[in-house]
Amino acid sequence: MERRWHLAACAWTGAAMLALIPAVHTNLVLSLLVLSVATTAIYATLPLFWAISSTYFAGTSAAAGSLALINSLGLIGGFASPSIVGWLKTVTGSLASGLYAMAALLAAGAVCLLLSVSRKALDAGSAARRYNKS
């Protein structure tokens, strides 16, 4: 398997575990286990994501700016997600809807990555990086 599929598998695992948290909220041990697996899977996507991004933009003159834009968008997401969860809790009266929304966004992000970044593009970026080093 390649990095894209590893990232997608981690993201889907994290999304499934986030969606499962409301179902096991009455069992402390199971809740902690599900939350731990979700956290581990989500954090496992980070180095894979940055490896894919840096390989994808390798050899281009806009590589630094592209990575800075990605980071800026991520920071906006970190600002907006608590507001979204809070708004959903106000509207529905339950935090479960916020977890479902974050799980859906995580799963959708994995699908977008698989559909938008081809293996050929990553191979070309990897070749450009090797070429620039020599």
C-alpha positions in Angstrom: 0.0 0.0 0.0 1.1 3.5 -0.6 0.9 6.6 1.7 -2.5 7.7 0.3 -4.1 4.5 1.3 -2.4 4.4 4.7 -3.7 8.0 5.4 -7.2 7.1 4.2 -7.2 3.9 6.4 -6.2 6.0 9.5 -8.7 8.7 8.7 -11.5 6.2 8.2 -10.6 4.4 11.4 -10.6 7.7 13.3 -13.9 8.7 11.8 -15.5 5.4 12.7 -14.2 5.6 16.3 -15.5 9.2 16.6 -18.9 8.1 15.4 -18.8 5.2 17.8 -18.2 7.2 20.9 -21.8 8.2 21.5 -22.9 4.6 21.3 -20.5 3.5 24.1 -20.8 6.5 26.4 -22.3 4.5 29.2 -19.2 2.2 29.5 -16.2 4.0 30.8 -13.6 1.4 29.7 -15.0 1.0 26.3 -15.4 4.8 25.9 -11.7 5.3 26.8 -10.7 2.5 24.4 -12.7 3.9 21.5 -11.5 7.5 22.2 -7.8 6.2 22.4 -8.1 4.4 19.1 -9.7 7.5 17.5 -7.0 9.8 18.8 -4.2 7.5 17.7 -5.7 7.0 14.2 -6.2 10.8 13.8 -2.7 11.7 14.9 -1.3 8.9 12.7 -2.7 10.8 9.7 -0.5 13.9 10.4 2.9 12.7 9.3 1.4 10.9 6.4 -0.4 14.1 5.3 2.7 16.2 5.5 4.8 13.6 3.7 2.2 13.5 0.9 2.0 17.3 0.7 5.7 17.9 0.6 6.2 15.1 -2.0 3.3 16.5 -4.2 4.8 20.0 -4.3 8.4 18.9 -4.5 10.3 20.5 -7.4 7.9 23.4 -7.8 8.8 27.0 -7.3 5.7 27.5 -5.1 6.4 24.6 -2.7 6.9 26.7 0.4 3.9 28.9 -0.3 1.7 25.9 -1.0 2.7 24.3 2.3 2.1 27.5 4.1 -1.4 27.8 2.6 -2.2 24.3 3.7 -1.0 25.0 7.2 -3.1 28.2 7.3 -6.2 26.4 6.1 -5.6 23.8 8.9 -5.4 26.6 11.5 -8.7 28.0 10.2 -10.2 24.5 10.7 -8.9 24.4 14.2 -10.6 27.7 14.9 -13.9 26.8 13.2 -14.5 23.2 14.4 -15.2 24.1 18.1 -17.7 26.7 16.8 -19.4 24.1 14.6 -19.5 21.5 17.4 -21.0 24.2 19.8 -23.5 25.3 17.3 -24.6 21.7 16.6 -24.9 21.1 20.4 -27.1 24.2 20.7 -29.3 23.1 17.7 -29.6 19.4 18.6 -29.1 19.4 22.3 -26.4 16.7 22.1 -22.7 16.6 21.6 -23.1 13.4 19.5 -24.0 15.5 16.4 -20.7 17.3 16.7 -18.8 14.1 16.8 -20.8 12.8 13.8 -20.0 16.0 11.9 -16.2 15.8 12.7 -16.3 12.1 11.7 -18.0 12.9 8.4 -15.4 15.7 7.7 -12.5 13.3 8.4 -14.0 10.6 6.2 -14.7 13.1 3.4 -11.2 14.4 3.6 -9.8 10.9 3.1 -12.0 10.4 0.0 -11.0 13.8 -1.4 -7.3 12.9 -0.9 -7.8 9.6 -2.8 -9.7 11.2 -5.6 -7.6 14.3 -6.1 -4.0 13.1 -5.6 -2.9 10.4 -7.9 -0.1 8.0 -7.3 1.5 9.2 -10.5 1.6 12.8 -9.1 3.3 11.6 -6.0 5.8 9.5 -8.0 6.6 12.6 -10.1 7.1 14.7 -7.0 9.4 12.0 -5.6 11.4 11.9 -8.8 11.7 15.7 -8.8 12.9 15.7 -5.2 15.6 13.1 -6.1 16.6 15.1 -9.1 17.0 18.3 -7.1 19.2 16.6 -4.5 21.7 15.5 -7.1 
